[in-house]
Amino acid sequence: MDFGNLNNTEINNLGGGEKECMALCKTFSKHIMLVNDKKARMAAKKNGIIVLNISGFLFACKKVKFSG
C-alpha cells in the first residue's frame, strides 16, 4: 500500500495496520477509521480522516439499538 498521501512524521511511529487503514481512508474518502490508539487518532485527524473511538462507536450503536 502506498503511504505517500499521508503527510506527517507521527505516521512513522504507528504500526503497519494503522498506516494501512489511514491510507485506505485517504483513498476512499467516505470511510471512517475506528481506533483506540490516541496517537493514531491524532495523526489521522491531522490527515483529514474522520476518526471514531471504538468504544464511542459501540456505545452509539447500543444507544440507537443497532443489531447488524
JOURKA-V701214 format. One record per residue. RES is the residue in one letter. PHI is phi as a letter, one per 40 degrees, with the letter a starting at -180 (999 if undefined). Layout:
[[RES	PHI] [RES	PHI]]
This chain:
[[M	999] [D	c] [F	c] [G	c] [N	c] [L	b] [N	b] [N	a] [T	c] [E	c] [I	c] [N	c] [N	c] [L	c] [G	c] [G	d] [G	c] [E	c] [K	c] [E	c] [C	c] [M	c] [A	c] [L	c] [C	c] [K	c] [T	c] [F	b] [S	c] [K	c] [H	c] [I	b] [M	c] [L	b] [V	a] [N	c] [D	c] [K	c] [K	c] [A	c] [R	c] [M	c] [A	c] [A	c] [K	d] [K	c] [N	c] [G	g] [I	c] [I	c] [V	b] [L	b] [N	c] [I	d] [S	c] [G	c] [F	c] [L	c] [F	c] [A	c] [C	c] [K	c] [K	c] [V	c] [K	f] [F	c] [S	b] [G	c]]
